[in-house]
Structures are given as C-alpha cells and as structure tokens.
Amino acid sequence: MNLSLRFLLMAALGTMMIGAPGCNPVDRVDDSNSDADTDTDTDTDTDTDTDADSDSDSDGDADGDGGDTVCDEQDFNIEIEPVRLVILQDFSGSMSGTNWTQATTALTNILTLWMGMGIEFGFDYFPNDGNCGVNSTITIPPAAGTETSIITWMTSHTPTGMTPLEEAMMNYFNYGYAAGFPESGVNSYMVVVTDGMPNCASGDAASFSATTASLLANQIKTFAIGFNYSSTQLDAVAAAGGMPAPYNVPINATDSVTLQNAFDDIAQVVITCIFDVQSPDASADPDNVNFYFDGVVLPMNDGCGGSGEGWQWVDAAHTQVEFCPVSCDDIKDGDPPDITAAWGCPTELI
C-alpha cells in the first residue's frame, strides 16, 4: 500500500466562514412557500381558505432536516515517518549450502510480502573477499523499490570466507558509507544475520556492546538474528541495540520458515503508525478534526487505552498523529483501509 496518503476533505457549501474552522448551521433551502397568507376568494362560493404552512425544524423549511451543517474546507497531506532497514547478512563459508538456500528463501519471501509496505530495505554482507575483508560502501543502499535487487543478489552469489561481523558493523560509523543511513528524521534499523562466531579481528562481548551502542548513538537501532547459532557477542549486540523486549535478545532461527518469521516480526515492529501532518492551513483547529477508515469515523482516543482503537496527537504542536495499536494493525494488514479526514467539525471522541 502507499502510506503517503492524500486526505480528501468535505466540500464547503454556502458562504465561507471567516476565522478558525468550525461547524456552521446554514439554510440551504429557499423557503419560498413559507408564507402565512389568508386570502379571501371573491368568487360566489363564499369559502374562505387559509393556507398557512409551517415546519418544526430550526431552518424554517419544510423538509424536516433539522438544519444543514457546512464545514470549512481544508486540503492537506500526511506522510508516514520514513523507515529504512539494512540487512547485514553473514556471507561466510559456513553459510554456504543449506543455510544459504534457506536464508535466500526466507529473504525472498519476506521482501516479496513487504514490498511497497512502507519499509525502505537495504542490503550489505560480510566478508567481501573470501577472507576477512569488508565493503567500502554499502552493497544496496536503503531506498524504495530495492526488494528485487536484494533478491537477485542473494540468488546469484555463493558464500565464502571468514566472519568479520564487528568490522562490517563499524562501517556504519562513517556517515558516507551508506547514503541516507542514518539520516535525521528517518527511523533507521540494522538487522544482523549470522550463523557463526566472529573470527577475524572482532572483539569480545564488551567490544560488541560498545560497537552496537555507538551505532545507537548514531540513531541506528539493531536487531540480531542467530541462524542456528548463539554466542555472548550476539547477546551483546541485541542487548545494546536499543530495542525493547523481546528484541533485546537474539532471535533464534533454525530454517527458512523460522527465519522468515523472524524477519516478519521485525518488519511488523519497525513499521510505524505515526504520520506527519503536512502544512495544514494556519487556521486549522486541532479540536475540529476527524479521521475515517473506509468512510467510517475513527474516534480520537487520547492515550490509546481501552479498546486500543482510534488515534491521538503525538505532539503539542499537532504536527503528528498516531493511530492506536488496534487501528495500526488494520493499517499494517494485507487489506489496509482507505484513510480520509475532514478538518472543520468537532472531533468525535471514544
């Protein structure tokens, strides 16, 4: 789905209001028949007819509609906060054969599943020379539409060499190594996938913890997946990666299915339901906004408690809106709703 959403707002009817947006009851019907005439016929039948029509609704017309509501018209965009995720893949000799086949299958499936779903995937690997060398620039920088390129790379290469994991991670200390990763205002994640002990110049668990903490200080959060493997170094990576439980410990994967599940869990976590409100009119009143899923109003739920449905403002300046967990799940699933909004009528609350 395309999570850059154009909000289509209610068309303004009648006279445009001046000042802050709100709801304005107006009459839309010309009550040309709202007379109270008492006419006296001059013909010889001597009857006197009095046709006095009246209605009970406030707008004075005879349609009984209780008044019509017109809302100030506003057009604006919201855009989901960007998410970039780099897969740092073990390409050492121990990954060859069944492990590589299963890893390729898992990545192919997950990249196909999540294609176009709001994550900008990147790809990197280690070693690059059949020994302990690492790349001088990222293999596939994170960007929209890279899924096919990553799958093609995986299916056309065969692993060989040692396991310079920490050296490969340290490349990301250099902001020029991967264009746009990290970048201010972008959620940046790294997923380390390895099946064996680092055996080049890599350090102990304390060294890996410090390396991962440096990445976090550079705004890169790290997940660790142990593919038929566990170690204190991998434990240290997960613990220092900046992710909450259960992702502060390595994810264990033993075959293509469990590896795909691990990637799927991570993808679900990193997709955000926080949207940036793009340039609304200066007169927009944050108490007069409603969001709709498939045309049905989604009430505001400040704090996202109770049912977990609805939405809330993220910041006091009302520049970001977050959809609550249950409503967020609706956005993330395979059949996301059409999201629209109207700015100008009082916010409906849960």
The 8 nearest C-alpha neighbors of each residue, nearest first, counted from 0:
[[1, 116, 115, 2, 335, 117, 334, 333],
 [0, 2, 3, 115, 116, 4, 117, 79],
 [3, 1, 4, 0, 79, 117, 78, 116],
 [4, 2, 78, 1, 79, 77, 5, 76],
 [3, 5, 2, 77, 6, 78, 76, 1],
 [6, 4, 76, 7, 77, 3, 75, 339],
 [5, 7, 339, 340, 76, 75, 4, 8],
 [8, 6, 339, 5, 340, 74, 9, 341],
 [7, 9, 341, 340, 74, 73, 6, 10],
 [8, 10, 341, 72, 11, 7, 70, 71],
 [11, 9, 72, 8, 12, 70, 71, 69],
 [10, 12, 72, 71, 70, 69, 9, 13],
 [13, 11, 69, 10, 14, 15, 70, 71],
 [12, 14, 15, 11, 27, 69, 25, 26],
 [13, 15, 16, 12, 11, 25, 69, 17],
 [16, 14, 13, 17, 71, 11, 12, 72],
 [17, 15, 14, 18, 71, 20, 23, 19],
 [16, 18, 15, 19, 20, 71, 14, 282],
 [19, 17, 20, 16, 282, 21, 283, 15],
 [18, 20, 282, 283, 284, 21, 17, 16],
 [21, 19, 343, 71, 283, 284, 18, 282],
 [20, 22, 343, 344, 70, 71, 287, 23],
 [23, 21, 70, 344, 69, 68, 343, 24],
 [22, 24, 69, 68, 25, 21, 70, 16],
 [25, 23, 68, 67, 66, 69, 22, 26],
 [24, 26, 67, 23, 27, 68, 66, 69],
 [27, 25, 28, 58, 67, 66, 24, 29],
 [26, 28, 25, 29, 67, 13, 66, 12],
 [29, 27, 26, 30, 60, 58, 31, 62],
 [28, 30, 31, 27, 60, 26, 32, 33],
 [31, 29, 32, 33, 60, 28, 59, 61],
 [30, 32, 29, 33, 34, 28, 60, 61],
 [33, 31, 30, 34, 52, 29, 60, 61],
 [34, 32, 30, 31, 52, 53, 35, 60],
 [35, 33, 32, 36, 51, 52, 31, 53],
 [36, 34, 51, 52, 37, 33, 50, 49],
 [35, 37, 34, 38, 51, 50, 49, 52],
 [38, 36, 49, 50, 35, 39, 48, 51],
 [37, 39, 36, 49, 48, 40, 47, 50],
 [40, 38, 47, 41, 37, 48, 46, 49],
 [39, 41, 42, 47, 38, 46, 45, 48],
 [42, 40, 39, 43, 45, 44, 46, 47],
 [41, 43, 40, 44, 45, 46, 39, 47],
 [42, 44, 45, 41, 40, 46, 47, 39],
 [43, 45, 46, 42, 40, 41, 47, 39],
 [44, 46, 43, 47, 42, 40, 41, 39],
 [47, 45, 44, 48, 40, 39, 43, 42],
 [46, 48, 39, 40, 45, 49, 38, 37],
 [49, 47, 50, 46, 38, 39, 37, 40],
 [48, 50, 37, 51, 38, 36, 47, 35],
 [51, 49, 52, 36, 48, 37, 35, 38],
 [50, 52, 35, 36, 49, 34, 53, 37],
 [51, 53, 33, 50, 35, 34, 54, 32],
 [54, 52, 33, 51, 55, 61, 59, 60],
 [55, 53, 61, 56, 59, 60, 63, 52],
 [54, 56, 57, 53, 63, 59, 61, 65],
 [57, 55, 65, 63, 58, 54, 59, 64],
 [56, 58, 59, 65, 66, 55, 60, 54],
 [57, 59, 66, 60, 56, 26, 65, 25],
 [60, 58, 57, 56, 54, 61, 30, 55],
 [61, 59, 30, 58, 62, 54, 28, 63],
 [60, 62, 54, 63, 59, 53, 30, 56],
 [61, 63, 64, 60, 54, 56, 65, 28],
 [64, 62, 56, 65, 61, 55, 54, 60],
 [63, 65, 66, 62, 56, 67, 58, 61],
 [66, 64, 56, 63, 57, 58, 67, 62],
 [65, 67, 58, 64, 57, 24, 26, 68],
 [66, 68, 24, 25, 26, 69, 65, 27],
 [69, 67, 24, 23, 22, 25, 70, 66],
 [68, 70, 23, 12, 22, 11, 24, 67],
 [71, 69, 22, 343, 11, 344, 21, 72],
 [70, 72, 343, 20, 11, 21, 73, 69],
 [71, 73, 11, 10, 9, 70, 8, 74],
 [74, 72, 8, 342, 71, 75, 280, 279],
 [73, 75, 8, 7, 6, 72, 76, 279],
 [76, 74, 279, 277, 6, 278, 73, 77],
 [77, 75, 277, 5, 6, 276, 4, 78],
 [76, 78, 276, 275, 277, 4, 274, 3],
 [77, 79, 3, 275, 274, 4, 80, 76],
 [78, 80, 274, 273, 2, 81, 275, 3],
 [79, 81, 274, 273, 78, 82, 275, 185],
 [82, 80, 185, 186, 79, 83, 118, 117],
 [83, 81, 186, 118, 185, 119, 187, 80],
 [84, 82, 119, 187, 118, 120, 141, 186],
 [83, 85, 188, 120, 189, 187, 121, 119],
 [84, 86, 121, 189, 122, 120, 87, 190],
 [85, 87, 190, 122, 88, 189, 123, 121],
 [88, 86, 123, 191, 124, 190, 122, 85],
 [89, 87, 124, 192, 86, 90, 123, 191],
 [88, 90, 193, 125, 91, 192, 124, 87],
 [91, 89, 158, 125, 124, 126, 88, 94],
 [90, 92, 160, 159, 161, 158, 93, 162],
 [159, 93, 91, 160, 158, 94, 95, 161],
 [92, 94, 95, 91, 194, 195, 159, 158],
 [93, 95, 98, 99, 92, 91, 158, 90],
 [96, 94, 99, 158, 92, 93, 98, 157],
 [97, 95, 99, 98, 100, 94, 93, 157],
 [96, 98, 100, 99, 101, 95, 94, 102],
 [99, 97, 94, 101, 100, 96, 95, 102],
 [100, 98, 102, 95, 94, 101, 97, 96],
 [99, 101, 97, 103, 98, 102, 104, 96],
 [100, 102, 255, 104, 98, 103, 99, 97],
 [101, 103, 99, 105, 104, 100, 255, 98],
 [104, 102, 100, 106, 101, 105, 153, 107],
 [105, 103, 101, 107, 102, 106, 100, 108],
 [106, 104, 259, 255, 102, 108, 103, 107],
 [105, 107, 109, 103, 108, 104, 110, 102],
 [106, 108, 104, 110, 105, 150, 109, 103],
 [109, 107, 111, 105, 106, 110, 112, 104],
 [108, 110, 112, 106, 111, 107, 113, 259],
 [111, 109, 113, 107, 112, 146, 108, 114],
 [110, 112, 108, 114, 109, 113, 107, 146],
 [113, 111, 109, 110, 114, 108, 116, 107],
 [112, 114, 110, 116, 111, 109, 115, 118],
 [115, 113, 111, 116, 110, 112, 146, 144],
 [114, 116, 117, 0, 113, 1, 144, 118],
 [117, 115, 113, 0, 114, 118, 1, 2],
 [116, 118, 115, 2, 119, 82, 270, 1],
 [119, 117, 82, 83, 120, 116, 84, 270],
 [118, 120, 142, 83, 143, 141, 82, 84],
 [121, 119, 141, 84, 85, 83, 118, 142],
 [141, 120, 122, 85, 140, 139, 84, 86],
 [123, 121, 86, 139, 85, 138, 87, 149],
 [122, 124, 87, 138, 137, 86, 88, 139],
 [123, 125, 88, 87, 89, 90, 126, 122],
 [126, 124, 90, 127, 89, 133, 167, 163],
 [125, 127, 133, 132, 131, 128, 90, 163],
 [126, 128, 133, 132, 125, 134, 129, 124],
 [129, 127, 130, 132, 126, 131, 160, 133],
 [160, 128, 130, 159, 127, 126, 161, 131],
 [129, 131, 160, 161, 128, 132, 126, 127],
 [132, 130, 161, 163, 126, 199, 162, 133],
 [131, 133, 126, 127, 128, 130, 134, 163],
 [134, 132, 126, 127, 125, 167, 131, 135],
 [133, 135, 136, 127, 137, 132, 125, 167],
 [136, 134, 133, 137, 176, 170, 138, 132],
 [137, 135, 176, 134, 177, 138, 175, 170],
 [136, 138, 177, 123, 139, 140, 176, 134],
 [137, 139, 123, 122, 136, 140, 124, 134],
 [138, 140, 122, 121, 137, 141, 123, 149],
 [141, 139, 121, 177, 137, 142, 178, 138],
 [121, 142, 140, 120, 119, 83, 85, 139],
 [141, 143, 119, 120, 145, 140, 144, 121],
 [142, 144, 119, 145, 120, 141, 118, 115],
 [143, 145, 146, 142, 115, 147, 119, 114],
 [146, 144, 148, 147, 143, 142, 120, 149],
 [147, 145, 149, 148, 110, 144, 150, 114],
 [146, 148, 150, 149, 145, 151, 144, 110],
 [147, 149, 151, 145, 146, 150, 152, 139],
 [150, 148, 152, 146, 151, 147, 153, 145],
 [149, 151, 147, 153, 152, 148, 107, 154],
 [152, 150, 148, 154, 149, 153, 147, 155],
 [153, 151, 149, 155, 150, 154, 148, 156],
 [154, 152, 150, 151, 155, 156, 103, 149],
 [153, 155, 151, 152, 156, 150, 103, 157],
 [154, 156, 152, 153, 151, 157, 150, 103],
 [157, 155, 153, 154, 152, 158, 151, 90],
 [156, 158, 95, 159, 155, 99, 90, 153],
 [159, 157, 90, 95, 92, 91, 94, 156],
 [92, 160, 158, 91, 129, 90, 157, 95],
 [129, 159, 161, 130, 91, 92, 126, 131],
 [160, 162, 91, 130, 131, 163, 126, 198],
 [161, 163, 197, 198, 164, 91, 199, 126],
 [164, 162, 199, 166, 131, 197, 165, 126],
 [165, 163, 167, 166, 162, 197, 168, 125],
 [164, 166, 168, 167, 201, 163, 169, 207],
 [165, 167, 169, 168, 163, 164, 170, 201],
 [166, 168, 164, 165, 169, 170, 133, 163],
 [169, 167, 165, 170, 166, 171, 164, 210],
 [168, 170, 166, 171, 167, 172, 165, 210],
 [171, 169, 168, 172, 167, 173, 176, 166],
 [172, 170, 173, 169, 168, 176, 174, 214],
 [171, 173, 170, 169, 174, 214, 217, 213],
 [172, 174, 171, 175, 176, 170, 169, 177],
 [175, 173, 176, 172, 171, 177, 181, 180],
 [174, 176, 173, 177, 178, 136, 171, 179],
 [177, 175, 136, 173, 174, 137, 171, 178],
 [178, 176, 180, 137, 175, 140, 179, 136],
 [177, 179, 180, 175, 140, 176, 174, 181],
 [178, 180, 182, 181, 177, 141, 140, 174],
 [181, 179, 182, 177, 178, 187, 174, 141],
 [180, 182, 179, 187, 219, 218, 183, 174],
 [183, 181, 179, 180, 185, 184, 187, 186],
 [182, 184, 185, 181, 186, 218, 179, 180],
 [183, 185, 182, 186, 81, 80, 181, 187],
 [186, 184, 81, 183, 182, 82, 187, 80],
 [185, 187, 82, 81, 83, 188, 184, 80],
 [186, 188, 83, 219, 181, 84, 185, 82],
 [189, 187, 84, 220, 219, 221, 83, 85],
 [188, 190, 221, 85, 84, 86, 220, 222],
 [191, 189, 222, 86, 223, 221, 87, 85],
 [190, 192, 87, 223, 224, 222, 88, 86],
 [193, 191, 224, 88, 89, 225, 87, 223],
 [194, 192, 89, 225, 226, 195, 191, 88],
 [193, 195, 226, 228, 227, 225, 94, 89],
 [196, 194, 193, 228, 197, 93, 162, 229],
 [195, 197, 198, 162, 230, 194, 232, 228],
 [198, 196, 162, 163, 164, 201, 199, 195],
 [199, 197, 162, 196, 163, 201, 161, 200],
 [198, 200, 163, 201, 131, 197, 162, 161],
 [201, 199, 202, 198, 163, 166, 165, 197],
 [202, 200, 199, 165, 197, 198, 163, 166],
 [201, 203, 206, 200, 207, 204, 165, 205],
 [202, 204, 206, 205, 232, 207, 201, 231],
 [203, 205, 232, 207, 206, 235, 231, 208],
 [206, 204, 208, 207, 203, 209, 235, 202],
 [205, 207, 209, 202, 203, 208, 204, 210],
 [208, 206, 210, 204, 209, 205, 232, 236],
 [207, 209, 235, 205, 211, 206, 210, 236],
 [208, 210, 212, 206, 207, 211, 213, 205],
 [211, 209, 207, 213, 212, 208, 206, 214],
 [210, 212, 214, 208, 213, 209, 236, 239],
 [211, 213, 215, 209, 214, 210, 239, 208],
 [214, 212, 216, 210, 211, 215, 209, 217],
 [215, 213, 217, 211, 219, 212, 216, 210],
 [214, 216, 219, 218, 212, 217, 220, 213],
 [215, 217, 213, 218, 214, 212, 219, 211],
 [216, 218, 214, 215, 219, 213, 181, 172],
 [219, 217, 215, 216, 220, 181, 214, 187],
 [220, 218, 215, 187, 214, 188, 217, 181],
 [221, 219, 188, 240, 215, 241, 189, 187],
 [220, 222, 240, 189, 188, 190, 219, 223],
 [221, 223, 190, 237, 191, 189, 240, 246],
 [224, 222, 191, 249, 237, 190, 250, 192],
 [225, 223, 250, 192, 249, 251, 191, 226],
 [224, 226, 228, 251, 193, 229, 194, 227],
 [225, 227, 194, 252, 228, 253, 193, 224],
 [228, 226, 253, 194, 225, 252, 251, 229],
 [227, 229, 225, 194, 226, 195, 230, 193],
 [230, 228, 225, 233, 231, 227, 234, 249],
 [231, 229, 233, 232, 234, 228, 196, 195],
 [230, 232, 234, 233, 204, 235, 229, 203],
 [233, 231, 204, 235, 230, 234, 207, 203],
 [232, 234, 236, 235, 230, 231, 237, 229],
 [233, 235, 231, 237, 232, 236, 248, 249],
 [234, 236, 208, 232, 238, 233, 237, 204],
 [237, 235, 233, 239, 234, 238, 208, 211],
 [238, 236, 247, 248, 240, 234, 223, 235],
 [239, 237, 247, 235, 236, 240, 248, 234],
 [238, 240, 236, 212, 237, 241, 208, 211],
 [241, 239, 221, 237, 220, 238, 242, 236],
 [240, 242, 220, 239, 215, 221, 243, 238],
 [241, 243, 247, 240, 246, 244, 220, 221],
 [244, 242, 247, 246, 245, 241, 240, 238],
 [245, 243, 246, 247, 242, 248, 238, 241],
 [244, 246, 247, 243, 248, 242, 250, 249],
 [247, 245, 244, 248, 242, 243, 222, 249],
 [246, 248, 238, 237, 244, 245, 242, 243],
 [247, 249, 237, 246, 238, 234, 245, 250],
 [250, 248, 223, 224, 237, 234, 225, 251],
 [251, 249, 224, 225, 223, 252, 248, 261],
 [250, 252, 225, 224, 249, 226, 253, 227],
 [253, 251, 226, 258, 257, 254, 227, 225],
 [252, 254, 227, 226, 257, 251, 258, 255],
 [255, 253, 256, 257, 258, 252, 101, 98],
 [256, 254, 101, 105, 258, 257, 259, 102],
 [255, 257, 259, 258, 254, 260, 105, 253],
 [258, 256, 260, 252, 259, 254, 255, 253],
 [257, 259, 252, 261, 255, 260, 256, 254],
 [258, 260, 105, 262, 256, 261, 257, 255],
 [261, 259, 257, 263, 258, 262, 264, 256],
 [262, 260, 258, 264, 259, 263, 257, 265],
 [261, 263, 265, 259, 260, 264, 266, 258],
 [262, 264, 260, 266, 265, 261, 259, 267],
 [265, 263, 261, 267, 262, 266, 260, 268],
 [264, 266, 268, 262, 263, 267, 269, 261],
 [265, 267, 263, 269, 268, 264, 262, 270],
 [268, 266, 264, 265, 270, 269, 263, 331],
 [267, 269, 265, 266, 270, 264, 271, 263],
 [268, 270, 266, 267, 271, 265, 82, 188],
 [271, 269, 267, 268, 266, 272, 82, 118],
 [270, 272, 273, 269, 80, 79, 268, 82],
 [271, 273, 322, 321, 327, 274, 270, 79],
 [272, 274, 321, 271, 320, 79, 80, 319],
 [275, 273, 79, 78, 320, 319, 80, 77],
 [274, 276, 319, 78, 77, 318, 277, 79],
 [277, 275, 77, 318, 319, 76, 274, 278],
 [276, 278, 76, 77, 279, 275, 75, 78],
 [277, 279, 75, 280, 276, 76, 281, 318],
 [280, 278, 75, 277, 281, 283, 276, 74],
 [279, 281, 282, 283, 278, 73, 75, 74],
 [280, 282, 283, 279, 278, 284, 19, 18],
 [281, 283, 19, 280, 284, 20, 18, 279],
 [284, 282, 280, 281, 20, 19, 285, 279],
 [283, 285, 286, 287, 20, 282, 19, 343],
 [286, 284, 287, 288, 283, 317, 342, 346],
 [287, 285, 284, 346, 288, 345, 344, 343],
 [286, 288, 345, 344, 343, 346, 285, 284],
 [289, 287, 342, 346, 341, 343, 286, 285],
 [288, 290, 346, 341, 340, 342, 347, 291],
 [291, 289, 340, 297, 296, 339, 341, 288],
 [290, 292, 296, 295, 339, 294, 297, 338],
 [291, 293, 338, 295, 294, 336, 337, 296],
 [294, 292, 337, 336, 295, 291, 338, 339],
 [293, 295, 291, 292, 296, 339, 337, 338],
 [296, 294, 291, 292, 293, 297, 290, 339],
 [295, 297, 291, 290, 298, 294, 292, 289],
 [296, 298, 291, 309, 290, 295, 292, 299],
 [299, 297, 348, 347, 309, 349, 296, 300],
 [298, 300, 348, 310, 309, 311, 349, 301],
 [301, 299, 303, 309, 310, 349, 311, 302],
 [300, 302, 311, 303, 299, 310, 312, 304],
 [301, 303, 304, 300, 311, 323, 310, 307],
 [304, 302, 300, 307, 323, 301, 308, 305],
 [305, 303, 307, 302, 306, 300, 301, 308],
 [304, 306, 307, 303, 308, 300, 302, 349],
 [305, 307, 308, 304, 325, 303, 309, 324],
 [308, 306, 325, 303, 304, 305, 324, 323],
 [309, 307, 325, 326, 306, 323, 324, 303],
 [310, 308, 300, 299, 298, 323, 297, 322],
 [309, 311, 322, 299, 323, 300, 321, 303],
 [312, 310, 301, 321, 300, 320, 299, 313],
 [311, 313, 320, 314, 317, 319, 321, 310],
 [314, 312, 319, 320, 321, 311, 317, 315],
 [315, 313, 317, 316, 312, 319, 318, 320],
 [314, 316, 317, 313, 312, 318, 319, 285],
 [315, 317, 314, 318, 319, 313, 312, 285],
 [318, 316, 315, 314, 319, 312, 285, 313],
 [317, 319, 276, 316, 275, 314, 320, 277],
 [320, 318, 275, 313, 276, 274, 317, 312],
 [319, 321, 312, 274, 313, 273, 311, 275],
 [322, 320, 273, 311, 310, 272, 313, 312],
 [321, 323, 310, 327, 272, 326, 309, 311],
 [322, 324, 310, 303, 308, 326, 309, 307],
 [325, 323, 327, 326, 307, 328, 308, 322],
 [326, 324, 308, 328, 307, 327, 323, 329],
 [325, 327, 329, 308, 328, 323, 324, 322],
 [326, 328, 324, 330, 329, 325, 322, 323],
 [329, 327, 331, 325, 330, 326, 332, 324],
 [328, 330, 326, 327, 332, 331, 335, 325],
 [331, 329, 335, 327, 328, 332, 336, 326],
 [332, 330, 328, 329, 327, 335, 333, 267],
 [331, 333, 329, 334, 330, 335, 328, 327],
 [332, 334, 335, 331, 330, 329, 0, 112],
 [335, 333, 332, 336, 330, 329, 331, 0],
 [336, 334, 330, 332, 329, 333, 331, 337],
 [337, 335, 292, 293, 338, 330, 334, 329],
 [336, 338, 293, 292, 339, 335, 294, 291],
 [337, 339, 292, 291, 336, 293, 340, 290],
 [340, 338, 6, 291, 290, 7, 337, 292],
 [341, 339, 290, 6, 289, 291, 8, 7],
 [340, 342, 8, 289, 288, 9, 343, 290],
 [343, 341, 288, 287, 344, 73, 289, 340],
 [342, 344, 21, 287, 20, 70, 71, 288],
 [343, 345, 287, 22, 21, 70, 288, 342],
 [346, 344, 287, 286, 347, 288, 343, 21],
 [347, 345, 287, 288, 289, 286, 348, 344],
 [346, 348, 298, 299, 345, 289, 349, 297],
 [349, 347, 299, 298, 346, 300, 297, 301],
 [348, 298, 300, 299, 347, 309, 297, 301]]
